[in-house]
Amino acid sequence: MRPRAVFFDLDDTLIDRAGAFDRYVEDLFLRHPQAFSMVGRARALEVLRGLDGRGSGDRDAFCRDVVAAFPALPLSAEALWADMSSRLPTFTRPDEGTGAMVAALRRRAPVVVVSNGSGRVQRAKLAHAGLTAHLPEVFLSGEVGAPKPDPRIFQAALASVDRAPQEVLHVGDDPERDIQGAARLGLATCWVSHGRAWPPALAPPTYTVERIVGRSQDFARVLSQWT
């Protein structure tokens, strides 16, 4: 059967969070050049990407690690997080193909965002990506009180659309939080790989696409395969 609802993760699924992070870092370099002069921008960007882990790690730990790695940065860990959480969403860019894909999909079935993160930060990203009007149903861990892969956030989304798990496709880039979390409840899954190999210790996703932003036609083919 065709999916009767589709759930999407946000970061590096519906939006290019990696690109926004790089643009935020470049802005940080411009504002605090003395903090990164010893290692150079290219090496500093590499270090910061590694510490960030595509946004998957604990944010407090990330900020402490950055302050420790770049002691000339004139920000405490708390101040860095305040800076990053307010400024990084502004570097999110709209993608015309993604917006059109979501709008078309919503004419066929409910479309819901199921994402970890705070309401303030994630809703700001949606707004800067031009997706707020397309995605009124949003379930965020900071608002629900349960981060993926906790089943409660998926269950809240399922209740909102009044669908059984087997009627829903969940799409996301994190193998454990998105794919395993959704699959444990019986949802079909689509992994956004960004060119990574699937972890061999985990049960594989139902479908895989390399990315959605800039390649929304690939996800359209996934939907056509679900019969």
N, C-alpha and C positions, 0 to 999 in steps of 0.2 A: 504493500500500500504506500501511497505518497505520505510524506510527513504531514501531520495535522498541526504541527507547531515546530518552530525552529528557535533554539536558544543559542545565543552567541556570547562568548567571552568578548572582552573589549580590547585589552592591550595586546598588540601584535596579532590580533585577529581581525577586528573591524577597523582598528586604527593602527598606524605605524608608530608604535610607542618607541621602538628602537631609534627611528629617525628623530623623533621629538627629543629623546634623551641626548642624542649627539648634538642637536641644535642647542639644547640647554647647556651642555658642557662647553660648547664654543662660546656661548654668551658668558659663562662663568670665567672662561679664560680671558675674555676681553675686560671683564670687570675686576679681575684679580690676577693680572699677568705675573706679578712677583711670586705668587704661590707655586707657579708651574715652570718657572724659567730654568730651574736646575735640571729637569728631565726633558723638557721640550713638550710641545703640545701633542705630537703624535704618540709619544710614549705615555703621556698623562691620560690621553683618551683611552688608550689600550688598558691602562690600569683601572680607570674608572668604569669602563665597560665590564671588566672582570669582577670588580667589587659589586657592581649593580646586578649582574646575573640576569639580565633581561627583566629586571624588576621583580624577580621571584623571591628574593631574600627578605629578611626582616629589615625594615627601613631604619630603625634605630641603630642596628648593628652596622648597616651600610654607612650611615652618617658618621658613626664613631670611627669606622675603618678609614673613611676618606680623610677625616681630620688627622688621624694618626699617620696616614701615608703622605699627607701634604701639610706639615706643621706650619708652613708660612701662610696658609689660608686663614684670613682673619675672621673666621666664623667658628663658633662652637658647634657641636653636633646638633644641638637643638636649633640653633640659628640656620644651619645648613638645611635641615629638614623644612623649616618654615620657608626658606628661600626656594627650595626645589619644589615643594608641594604647591606653592603659589605660582611659580613661573613656568615649570615644565608643561602644564596643560596648554599654555599660550603658544607653545611651539608645535602643537598638533596641527596637522594640515588636512583639509578636506580632500576626499578622493571621489571624483564624480561617478566613477563606475560603481564604487561600493554603495554610495547613496542611492543610485538608480536601482541596483540589485535589491537592496533592502526594501525600497518603495514598491517594487514589483512583487517581491515575495509577500509583503504584507497584504496585498490584494488577494492572495490565495490562502494564507494561513497566519495565525498569530506569530509575531516575531518578538522575542524577549531578550534583553541583555541580562546575563548572569555573570557577575564579575567580582573579584576581590578588590578591596580598596575602599577608601572613604567616599561618602557621598559628595563632599565638596570637590575633591580632586577628580573623581571619575565623571561626575556630571559636567565639570568644566571641560574635560577632554571631549565629551560628547558634543558639547556646544561648539567648541572650536573646530571639531571635525564636521560640523554641519549636519549632525545626525539626530539632534534632540527631537525635532518634529517627526522624524521617521520612527523613533523608538520611544514611545511614551511609557512602555512597561520595562522597568529597570529594577533588578534585584542586586544590591551591592552588599558585600559582607559587612561593611561598616554600618549599614542601616538594618540589615537583617539580624546581625549578631552571630553569624555563622559563616566562616570562610570556606570556600571550596578546598578540599573535597568533602566537607561536611554535608551529609545528605539533606540537612534542613534547608539549605539555600536552594537546592534543586526542587525539593518538595514544595517550597513556597511558590516557586515559579510554575510548577505543574498545577498547583491549586488555582493559580490566577488565570490559567488558560483552560482549566477543566479538561485536561488531557491525561490519559494513561501514559506511563513511561514509554511503552513500546510504540506510541504514536508520535514520539518527539525525537528530533535530531539535535544533539548538542555539538557545537563547533568551538574549538579552542586550541591554543598552542601549547598548553602545559600537559605533558603525558600523565602525570599523577593527579593534579588538581582538576583538570578538565576531563580528560578521557577516562581515566580509571574511576574518578568520582561519579561521573554520569553513568558509566557502564554498570557500576555496582547496583544502580537503581533500575537498570533495564533499558536505559535510553540508547538509541543508536548514536554513534559518535563519528565526528570528522576531525582529524588532527591537522592543524596548520603547521607544517614541519619547518618552514624556513630553511630547507635544505639539510636538516639534521637527520641522522639515522634514528630509527625508533629504538628505545631501550629494550634489549632482547629479553630482559627478565619480566617484562610486563606483557599482558595479553594485548594483542594489536587492536587498533581502532577499526571501526567499520569501513571508513574511507580515509583517504589522505589527500590533501592538496598542499602545494608548496607555500602558497600565500593567497590572501584574498585581496588586500589592497594592491591595486594595479593589475590584478589578475582575476577579477570577479567572474569571468567566463569559466574559469576552472571549477569554481564552486557550482555554477549553474549546471555543469555536466554531472557533478555529484548528485544534485537533486533529480536530474533526469534518470539516473541509475537506480534510485530507490523505488522499487516497485513492490 
